[in-house]
Amino acid sequence: MKHAFTREEERTLMAVFDTAIPAMTAAELLELVPSLANEVDEKTVAAFAAEVPSQVPGLREELHTILPAHVTPEKIAELKMVLRLMRGYLGSLALTGSLTPFESQPLAVRQKQLLAWKVSVIPVYRKLYDTLVKLGVALYTRNSATFRKVVRYDPAPVPLAKSYYDFSFMSVVEAAQGKWDAIIIGSGSGGGVAAKAMSEAGMRVLVIEKGEHFDQSQSYPEPFALNNMFERAILMSTQDDSVALLAGAVFGGGSTINWAASLQTTAAVRENWANEFNLPYFTSPEFQADLDYVCDVMGVSVPKDHNTQNKIFLEGARRMGYIRAVVPQNDGGEDHGCGHACANGCVSGGKKGGVHKWLVDAAVAGASFLRADVRRLEFTKRVATGVTVRVGKEETVIAAPRIIVAGGSINSPAILLRSKVRNPRVGASIYVHPTNYVYGVFKEDTHPTDGVILTAVVEEFANMTPGGYGPRIETGLMQPVLSTTLLPWAGGQVHKARLARHSHMVGLIVITRDKDSGRVTLDKYGDAAVNYSVSATDAHNIQTGTIGAAEILHAMGAEEIIVAARGVPSWKTGDDWATWKEQVRVTRPASYGSAHQMGSNRMSSRPADGACDPNGALYGVNGVWVADASVLPTSSGVNPMITTMAVAQKIVRGVVDGWRGGSVAAPATGPRL
């Protein structure tokens, strides 16, 4: 195996990682986390206290494989340059103020240096901290069996689906020889709905998905899922690295790895879309009927119970007098027994997304499936004639007169841009629901990974500005790798103690309907690049929501509250509450997460501000529709699965009607190819 880093570079990286997660004595660890003495055995406490990332089996191998596979060569080169500087005398002087190379400095000095980078006024130092510390913590929690023991993460086996559909995938040669009425690019929330509707109407449909299908014959642990079911193994971020982007890259797309939340579009958002973009569909009975239809297909129902985390959340919101609601689930009206492992592909079959409902119905009705990466659409003049797919290094053209683009809000515009569609609105308005985590640490065990992930929402702050812009607060995924990767670092021993208290945490997410958007472009390799920074308006809304989340945890007696705001210490019992809240109010989060991307090919009645027309047809060409979250006019405010599915149902209804009438689409309008 070719290594991505030299031995010297690896040694410097391990010095950083071992600084972020340092060795300590068992007595030091127990002084910070006394409850461990009654929760795990002495041997586990001692092993966790002494363990450092450089000693963890598998960590170095993953460093050399996962990073180069999912991070651009330019970013790898930047990292290697920094590592060279950290090893040299002059580089060390510039980065640390000392001629002694970073790896040769005492632990206390190295920790002080990382903390200085964290709060530096110089952006490159903050970025250096964010990259190195988060990478070290992520690799450690992905690979350390000792960490999983100390947080007692040994979930009961998920009951496997009693039966599951045996999907068949054809070869690219077979697909190229087929006669298709339509090709659907992507199998997520929009693509699944499109596949079912079109195949049940009698159309010959080929669904092309670049992600792998993992059947329900076995469970998939969190590290495996992160590496294999998410876009770029969750290492994708915006170009300035300020927002981590989580998106499904698996058969079924986001519907396979989402948290089952099934919220319908709010009135404020419907009115905003109808009025601002002249789209009366969104305030019509037709839209409500489409929302209700997709919910009925999946058996969306109110959860029968809440786990400990959601109960604490709801009661804290009640004590604060906040507006709150139960979050329906697409669970077919049955108990959903995955726990937080539902984000690893829902092997119980309880979540009725793509692989357990829409794609099954499509397959039964005759849809075909192909695993391949769609690189571009093919046209004759302005008329779509098919797609070019890549399998390995080979490219193949597959013909079809209708193309439904449903690859998600990051990849759909990239496909259209690679196709050189002369539509200036393609990729021009991506929204990401920027998100901040807020952690409450309680005296009692919170069983954070038991039960359904997200069954409640607080809407107190959801309409802070006209049009329905503002944050909602929900419970977050608490599987230990993802949740602790987002946990703010405040020094090595402190962080190791925080990791050890995972089983006493409640994680809340502040998810904001962003008013301001970014843009999807192509990098030099022809892949998607997301140019997005959280605006001052949206950051203010997030900070307001963060205080609201902290108030909920405070009302429930949390002993410590941790927010991802750069330079803001955690609040602990005895600290002045009002002073701490003011610090949070005026301090932007260190970075953000995003699990929802929308609007990058938005629909509008006007080509000047939309990539697609009100029927989802791409302006400027004939035979291409967009039917995923990228066609939404702006951010949805709520988890977008139901909205996306409803809009996809409306779009493909028009496609089916055209096919039945013997046409492909109305004459193309807008700029010419």
C-alpha positions in Angstrom: 0.0 0.0 0.0 1.3 3.4 -1.0 1.4 5.8 2.0 0.0 9.3 1.6 2.4 10.7 4.1 6.1 10.2 4.7 7.4 8.7 8.0 8.4 12.2 9.1 5.0 13.7 8.2 3.3 10.8 10.0 5.4 11.3 13.1 4.4 15.0 13.2 0.8 14.2 12.8 0.9 11.6 15.6 2.5 14.2 17.8 -0.5 16.5 17.2 -3.0 13.7 17.7 -1.3 12.5 20.9 -1.5 16.1 22.1 -5.2 16.3 21.4 -5.9 12.9 23.2 -2.9 12.6 25.6 -2.0 9.9 28.0 -2.8 10.5 31.7 -3.0 8.5 34.8 -6.1 6.7 35.9 -6.1 8.8 39.0 -6.1 12.0 37.0 -9.0 10.7 34.8 -11.0 9.7 37.8 -10.5 13.1 39.4 -12.2 14.6 36.4 -14.8 11.9 35.9 -15.5 10.3 39.3 -18.5 8.4 38.0 -16.3 6.2 35.9 -15.3 4.2 39.0 -18.8 2.9 39.3 -19.4 2.4 35.6 -16.5 0.5 34.1 -13.8 -1.7 35.5 -10.4 -0.5 36.7 -8.6 -2.1 33.8 -10.7 -0.2 31.2 -10.2 3.1 33.1 -6.5 2.6 33.2 -6.3 1.6 29.5 -8.4 4.5 28.3 -6.4 7.0 30.5 -3.1 5.7 29.1 -4.1 5.3 25.4 -3.0 7.8 22.8 -4.0 7.8 19.1 -0.6 6.7 17.8 -1.0 3.4 19.7 -4.5 2.6 18.3 -4.6 -0.3 15.8 -5.9 0.7 12.4 -5.6 4.4 12.9 -2.4 4.9 10.8 -3.8 2.7 8.1 -7.0 4.8 7.9 -4.9 8.0 7.8 -3.2 6.7 4.7 -6.3 5.4 2.9 -9.4 7.4 3.9 -7.8 10.9 3.5 -6.3 10.5 0.0 -9.5 8.8 -1.2 -11.8 11.6 -0.1 -9.8 14.8 0.2 -8.5 16.7 -2.8 -4.8 16.5 -3.7 -4.6 20.2 -3.1 -5.7 19.9 0.5 -3.4 17.0 1.1 -0.6 19.1 -0.3 -1.5 22.0 2.0 -1.4 19.6 5.0 1.9 18.2 4.0 3.4 21.7 3.6 2.3 22.6 7.2 3.7 19.3 8.5 7.1 20.2 6.9 7.0 23.6 8.5 6.2 22.2 11.9 9.3 19.9 11.6 11.7 22.7 10.6 13.4 25.3 12.8 12.1 28.4 10.9 8.7 26.9 10.3 8.4 26.1 13.9 9.4 29.6 14.8 6.7 31.0 12.5 4.0 28.7 13.7 4.8 28.2 17.4 7.2 31.0 18.3 9.9 28.4 19.1 12.8 27.0 17.1 12.1 23.6 18.6 10.0 21.5 16.2 6.5 20.8 17.5 6.9 17.1 18.0 10.0 17.7 20.2 8.3 20.1 22.6 6.9 19.0 25.9 3.2 18.0 26.0 2.2 21.1 28.0 3.8 23.4 25.5 2.2 21.5 22.6 -1.3 21.8 24.2 -0.8 25.5 24.9 0.1 25.9 21.2 -3.0 24.2 19.9 -5.2 26.3 22.2 -3.4 29.4 21.0 -4.2 28.4 17.3 -7.8 27.8 18.3 -8.5 31.4 19.3 -5.9 33.1 17.1 -7.0 36.3 15.2 -5.0 34.9 12.2 -7.4 32.7 10.1 -4.7 30.4 8.9 -3.8 29.4 12.5 -7.5 28.7 13.3 -7.8 26.6 10.2 -4.7 24.7 11.1 -6.2 23.9 14.6 -9.5 22.9 13.1 -7.9 20.6 10.6 -5.4 18.8 12.8 -7.3 18.5 16.1 -10.6 17.4 14.5 -8.8 14.9 12.3 -7.0 13.4 15.3 -10.1 13.1 17.4 -12.1 11.7 14.5 -9.5 9.0 13.7 -9.2 8.1 17.3 -12.9 7.6 18.0 -13.4 5.7 14.7 -10.7 3.2 15.7 -10.4 2.9 19.4 -12.1 -0.1 21.0 -11.1 1.2 24.4 -13.0 4.4 23.8 -16.1 2.4 23.0 -15.7 0.4 26.2 -15.3 3.4 28.5 -18.4 5.1 27.1 -20.2 1.7 27.3 -21.2 1.8 23.7 -22.1 -1.8 23.1 -25.6 -1.5 21.6 -27.9 -4.5 21.5 -27.9 -6.1 18.0 -30.5 -4.4 15.8 -33.3 -6.8 14.8 -32.7 -7.4 11.2 -35.5 -6.9 8.7 -37.6 -10.2 8.5 -37.4 -9.9 4.8 -35.8 -7.4 2.4 -36.0 -6.9 -1.3 -33.2 -8.5 -3.3 -32.3 -5.6 -5.6 -30.6 -6.6 -8.9 -28.1 -4.3 -10.6 -27.4 -4.7 -14.3 -24.0 -4.2 -16.0 -23.2 -1.1 -17.8 -23.2 -3.1 -21.1 -26.7 -4.3 -20.4 -27.8 -0.8 -19.5 -26.3 0.7 -22.7 -28.2 -1.9 -24.8 -31.5 -1.2 -23.1 -34.4 0.9 -24.4 -35.4 3.4 -21.8 -38.2 5.9 -21.7 -36.3 7.8 -18.9 -33.1 7.7 -16.9 -33.2 8.8 -13.2 -29.9 10.0 -11.8 -29.8 9.2 -8.1 -31.9 7.0 -5.8 -32.5 9.3 -2.8 -35.7 11.0 -1.7 -36.5 12.5 -5.0 -35.1 9.8 -7.2 -37.0 7.1 -5.3 -40.3 8.8 -5.6 -39.7 9.4 -9.3 -38.8 5.8 -9.9 -41.9 4.5 -8.3 -44.3 6.9 -10.1 -42.8 6.5 -13.5 -42.3 2.7 -13.4 -45.8 2.1 -12.0 -47.2 4.2 -14.9 -45.6 1.7 -17.3 -42.4 3.7 -18.3 -39.2 1.8 -18.9 -37.0 3.4 -16.2 -33.3 3.1 -15.4 -32.2 4.3 -12.0 -28.4 5.1 -11.9 -26.8 5.4 -8.5 -23.1 5.9 -7.8 -23.4 4.6 -4.2 -23.2 1.0 -3.1 -26.2 -1.0 -1.9 -25.9 -2.6 1.6 -28.6 -5.1 2.2 -30.2 -5.8 5.5 -28.6 -9.2 6.0 -26.3 -7.8 8.6 -25.7 -4.7 10.8 -23.2 -2.0 9.9 -21.2 -0.3 12.7 -20.9 3.5 12.7 -17.3 3.7 11.4 -18.1 1.5 8.5 -21.2 3.6 7.7 -19.3 6.9 7.9 -16.7 5.5 5.5 -19.0 3.9 3.0 -22.5 5.5 3.1 -21.7 9.2 3.2 -20.3 11.6 0.6 -16.4 11.5 0.9 -16.6 9.6 4.2 -18.0 12.7 6.0 -14.7 14.5 5.1 -16.5 16.9 2.7 -16.7 20.6 3.7 -17.3 24.0 2.1 -14.3 25.5 0.3 -13.4 27.6 3.4 -13.8 24.6 5.6 -16.3 26.4 7.8 -19.2 24.0 7.3 -18.9 20.2 7.4 -21.2 18.7 4.8 -22.9 15.4 5.5 -24.8 13.9 2.5 -25.8 10.3 1.6 -23.7 8.5 -0.9 -25.4 5.1 -0.9 -28.3 3.4 -2.6 -31.4 5.2 -1.3 -29.4 8.4 -0.7 -30.3 10.5 2.2 -33.4 8.4 2.9 -31.1 5.5 3.8 -29.0 7.3 6.5 -31.3 10.1 7.7 -33.0 10.2 11.1 -36.6 9.4 10.0 -37.9 12.9 10.7 -41.0 13.5 8.6 -42.1 17.1 8.9 -44.3 18.9 6.4 -43.4 22.3 5.0 -44.6 25.2 7.2 -47.1 27.8 6.2 -44.5 30.6 6.3 -42.2 28.8 3.9 -45.1 27.9 1.5 -46.1 31.5 1.4 -42.5 32.7 0.9 -42.0 30.3 -2.0 -45.3 31.1 -3.6 -44.9 34.9 -3.4 -41.2 35.4 -4.0 -40.9 33.0 -6.9 -44.4 33.1 -8.3 -45.0 29.5 -7.5 -48.7 29.1 -6.5 -48.3 25.4 -6.3 -46.9 25.7 -2.8 -50.1 27.3 -1.4 -52.4 25.1 -3.4 -54.4 22.0 -2.3 -52.3 20.1 -4.9 -49.1 20.6 -2.8 -50.9 19.5 0.4 -52.2 16.4 -1.4 -48.7 15.6 -2.5 -47.4 16.0 1.0 -50.1 13.8 2.4 -49.6 11.2 -0.4 -45.8 10.7 0.3 -46.6 10.4 4.1 -49.3 7.8 3.4 -47.0 5.7 1.3 -44.4 5.6 4.1 -46.9 5.2 6.9 -45.7 8.3 8.6 -47.0 8.3 12.2 -46.4 10.0 15.6 -43.8 8.1 17.7 -45.3 6.0 20.5 -42.6 7.0 23.0 -39.5 9.1 23.4 -36.1 8.0 24.5 -34.4 9.6 27.5 -32.7 12.3 25.5 -36.0 13.5 23.9 -37.8 13.3 27.2 -35.2 15.6 28.8 -35.5 17.9 25.8 -39.3 18.1 25.8 -39.5 18.7 29.6 -36.8 21.4 29.5 -38.7 23.1 26.7 -41.9 22.9 28.7 -40.2 24.4 31.7 -39.0 27.3 29.5 -42.4 27.7 28.0 -41.1 27.2 24.5 -43.2 26.2 21.5 -42.6 22.5 20.9 -43.9 19.6 18.9 -43.6 15.9 18.3 -41.8 14.9 15.1 -43.6 12.2 13.0 -41.5 9.3 11.7 -41.7 7.4 8.4 -41.9 4.1 10.2 -45.0 2.5 8.6 -46.8 3.0 11.9 -44.7 0.3 13.6 -42.1 0.3 16.3 -38.7 1.2 14.9 -36.0 -0.7 16.6 -32.7 0.6 15.2 -31.8 3.1 17.9 -29.2 5.6 16.7 -27.8 2.9 14.4 -30.6 3.9 12.1 -28.2 6.4 10.6 -26.1 3.3 9.5 -28.7 2.2 7.0 -31.7 1.1 9.0 -31.2 -2.7 8.8 -34.4 -3.3 10.8 -36.4 -2.1 7.8 -38.4 0.2 10.1 -37.6 3.4 8.2 -39.7 3.3 5.0 -37.4 5.3 2.8 -35.9 4.3 -0.5 -34.6 0.8 0.1 -37.7 -0.2 2.2 -40.4 1.4 0.2 -40.0 3.6 -2.9 -37.3 1.7 -4.7 -38.9 -1.6 -3.8 -42.2 -0.5 -5.4 -40.3 0.7 -8.4 -38.4 -2.6 -8.8 -41.6 -4.6 -8.5 -43.1 -2.4 -11.2 -40.2 -3.1 -13.5 -37.6 -0.4 -12.9 -34.0 -1.3 -13.5 -30.9 -0.3 -11.6 -27.3 0.4 -12.4 -24.3 1.3 -10.2 -22.3 4.0 -12.0 -21.1 7.6 -11.7 -23.0 9.9 -14.1 -20.4 12.3 -15.5 -22.6 14.4 -17.9 -25.7 14.6 -19.9 -25.6 14.2 -23.7 -27.5 16.6 -26.0 -28.2 17.0 -29.7 -28.6 20.7 -30.0 -30.8 21.4 -27.0 -32.5 18.0 -26.8 -31.3 15.5 -24.2 -30.3 12.1 -25.7 -28.8 10.3 -22.7 -26.0 10.3 -20.2 -22.4 9.3 -20.0 -21.5 7.1 -17.0 -18.2 6.1 -15.6 -17.4 2.7 -14.2 -13.8 2.5 -13.1 -11.9 4.4 -15.8 -14.3 3.5 -18.7 -17.0 5.8 -19.9 -20.2 4.6 -21.6 -23.1 6.5 -23.2 -26.6 5.3 -22.3 -29.4 6.7 -24.4 -32.8 8.0 -23.2 -35.1 10.8 -24.3 -35.9 11.9 -20.7 -33.4 12.6 -17.9 -34.5 13.1 -14.3 -31.6 14.6 -12.3 -31.9 13.6 -8.6 -28.4 13.3 -7.4 -28.7 15.7 -4.5 -28.0 19.4 -4.1 -24.3 19.0 -4.3 -23.9 16.5 -7.1 -26.9 17.5 -9.3 -25.5 20.9 -10.2 -22.1 19.4 -10.7 -23.5 17.0 -13.3 -25.3 19.8 -15.1 -22.1 22.0 -15.0 -20.0 19.2 -16.4 -22.7 18.9 -19.1 -21.9 22.6 -20.0 -25.6 23.5 -19.8 -25.6 27.3 -20.4 -28.0 28.1 -17.6 -26.4 30.6 -15.2 -28.7 29.6 -12.3 -27.4 26.1 -12.1 -25.6 25.7 -8.7 -26.2 29.4 -8.0 -28.1 29.2 -4.7 -27.2 26.4 -2.4 -28.6 26.5 1.2 -27.3 24.1 3.9 -29.3 24.6 7.1 -26.1 25.5 9.1 -26.1 23.6 12.4 -24.5 23.9 15.8 -24.3 21.2 18.5 -25.0 22.0 22.2 -24.1 19.3 24.8 -25.5 19.0 28.2 -23.7 16.8 30.7 -25.9 15.3 33.5 -25.2 13.4 36.7 -27.4 10.6 35.6 -26.8 8.2 32.7 -28.8 9.5 29.7 -28.5 6.4 27.5 -27.8 8.7 24.6 -27.9 6.1 21.8 -31.0 4.2 22.8 -34.4 4.7 21.1 -35.5 6.7 18.1 -33.0 9.5 17.3 -35.3 12.6 16.7 -38.9 12.6 18.0 -39.3 16.3 19.1 -38.6 19.8 17.9 -38.7 23.3 19.5 -40.0 26.0 17.2 -39.8 29.0 19.5 -37.2 30.8 17.4 -38.2 29.6 13.9 -39.7 32.9 12.7 -37.1 35.5 13.8 -37.2 37.3 10.5 -40.0 37.8 7.9 -40.5 34.8 5.6 -40.0 32.1 8.3 -36.2 32.4 8.8 -34.7 31.3 12.1 -33.5 28.2 14.0 -35.3 25.1 15.2 -33.9 23.0 18.0 -33.9 19.2 17.8 -32.1 16.2 19.4 -29.0 15.1 17.6 -27.4 11.8 16.6 -25.4 10.6 19.6 -23.5 7.6 18.1 -20.0 8.2 19.7 -17.9 8.8 16.6 -19.9 11.6 14.9 -21.1 13.2 18.1 -17.7 13.4 19.8 -16.0 14.6 16.6 -18.2 17.7 16.9 -17.4 18.1 20.6 -15.3 21.2 21.2 -11.7 20.7 22.3 -10.5 22.6 25.3 -7.2 20.9 26.1 -6.1 17.3 26.0 -7.0 16.0 29.5 -10.2 18.0 29.5 -11.2 16.5 26.2 -10.4 13.0 27.2 -12.6 13.5 30.3 -15.4 14.9 28.1 -15.2 11.8 25.9 -15.5 9.6 28.9 -18.8 11.3 29.9 -20.5 10.6 26.6 -23.0 8.3 28.3 -24.1 11.2 30.5 -24.7 13.6 27.6 -27.7 15.0 25.8 -26.9 16.4 22.4 -29.1 19.1 20.9 -28.7 20.6 17.4 -29.6 24.1 16.5 -30.6 23.9 12.8 -31.2 27.2 11.0 -33.3 28.0 8.0 -30.5 30.1 6.3 -31.6 33.3 4.5 -28.4 33.6 2.5 -27.0 31.1 0.1 -23.8 29.9 -1.5 -22.9 28.4 -4.9 -21.8 25.0 -6.2 -19.0 25.1 -8.8 -16.6 22.6 -10.2 -13.0 22.0 -8.9 -10.2 21.3 -11.3 -11.1 17.6 -11.4 -14.7 18.3 -12.4 -16.1 17.5 -9.0 -18.5 19.5 -6.9 -17.1 22.4 -4.8 -19.4 24.1 -2.4 -18.7 27.8 -1.9 -20.6 28.9 1.2 -20.0 30.9 4.3 -22.6 31.5 7.1 -23.8 35.1 6.8 -23.9 37.5 9.8 -27.7 37.2 9.8 -27.8 33.5 9.9 -25.0 33.3 12.4 -27.0 35.6 14.7 -30.0 33.3 14.4 -27.8 30.3 15.2 -26.4 32.0 18.3 -29.9 32.8 19.5 -31.0 29.2 19.0 -27.8 28.0 20.8 -28.8 30.0 23.9 -32.3 28.6 23.7 -30.9 25.0 23.6 -28.6 25.8 26.5 -31.6 27.2 28.5 -33.4 23.9 28.0 -30.4 21.9 29.3 -30.0 24.4 32.2 -33.6 24.0 33.1 -33.2 20.3 33.4 -30.2 20.5 35.7 -27.2 19.9 33.5 -24.0 20.0 35.4 -22.1 21.3 32.4 -23.1 22.8 29.1 -20.7 22.8 26.1 -21.2 24.9 23.0 -19.1 25.0 19.8 -18.3 28.7 20.1 -14.6 29.5 19.7 -13.1 30.7 22.9 -16.2 30.2 25.0 -15.6 27.9 28.0 -18.2 25.4 29.0 -20.7 26.5 31.7 -20.5 24.5 34.9 -22.6 24.5 38.0 -21.7 27.6 40.1 -20.7 29.7 37.1 -22.6 32.9 36.5 -25.4 32.0 34.0 -26.1 35.4 32.6 -22.4 36.2 32.0 -21.9 32.9 30.2 -25.0 33.4 28.0 -23.7 36.8 26.9 -20.5 35.3 25.8 -22.4 32.8 23.7 -24.6 35.5 22.3 -21.7 37.6 20.9 -19.5 34.7 19.8 -19.9 32.9 16.5 -19.6 29.1 16.5 -16.1 27.8 15.7 -17.6 25.9 12.7 -20.9 24.5 11.6 -22.3 21.2 10.4 -24.9 20.6 7.6 -27.0 17.5 7.0 -29.4 19.2 4.6 -28.4 20.8 1.3 -31.1 22.4 -0.8 -31.9 24.9 -3.6 -28.9 24.8 -5.8 -31.1 24.3 -8.9 -34.1 26.0 -7.6 -37.4 26.3 -9.5 -39.0 29.7 -10.3 -41.4 31.1 -12.7 -38.6 33.4 -13.9 -35.4 32.1 -15.6 -33.6 35.1 -14.2 -33.7 33.6 -10.6 -34.3 29.9 -11.1 -32.6 27.0 -12.9 -35.9 25.2 -13.4 -39.4 26.1 -14.3 -42.4 25.5 -12.0 -42.7 22.0 -13.4 -39.0 21.2 -12.6 -37.9 21.3 -16.2 -34.5 22.7 -16.7 -34.5 26.1 -18.4 -32.7 26.2 -21.8 -33.0 22.5 -22.8 -35.6 19.9 -23.6 -36.0 16.6 -21.9 -34.3 17.3 -18.5 -36.0 17.7 -15.2 -34.6 18.2 -11.7 -36.5 16.3 -8.9 -34.5 16.4 -5.7 -33.9 18.9 -2.9 -31.9 21.1 -5.2 -35.1 22.2 -7.0 -36.6 23.7 -3.8 -36.7 27.5 -4.1 -34.7 28.1 -0.8 -34.1 26.3 2.4 -37.1 24.4 3.8 -36.6 25.2 7.5 -37.6 21.7 8.5 -36.0 18.4 7.7 -36.5 18.5 3.9 -37.3 14.8 3.1 -41.1 15.1 2.9 -41.0 18.4 1.0 -38.5 17.0 -1.5 -40.6 13.9 -2.0 -43.8 15.9 -2.5 -42.2 18.2 -5.1 -40.7 15.2 -6.9 -44.2 13.6 -7.1 -45.5 16.8 -8.7 -42.7 17.0 -11.2 -42.8 13.4 -12.3 -46.6 13.5 -12.6 -46.0 16.1 -15.4 -43.3 13.8 -17.0 -45.7 10.9 -17.0 -48.5 12.9 -18.4 -46.2 14.1 -21.2 -45.1 10.5 -21.9 -48.7 9.3 -22.1 -49.4 12.1 -24.5 -46.5 11.1 -26.7 -44.2 14.0 -26.0 -41.0 14.6 -24.2 -41.5 18.1 -22.9 -42.6 21.6 -23.9 -40.3 23.5 -26.2 -37.2 24.6 -24.4 -36.9 28.2 -23.2 -34.1 30.3 -21.9 -30.4 30.5 -22.9 -29.2 28.2 -25.7 -26.5 25.5 -25.3 
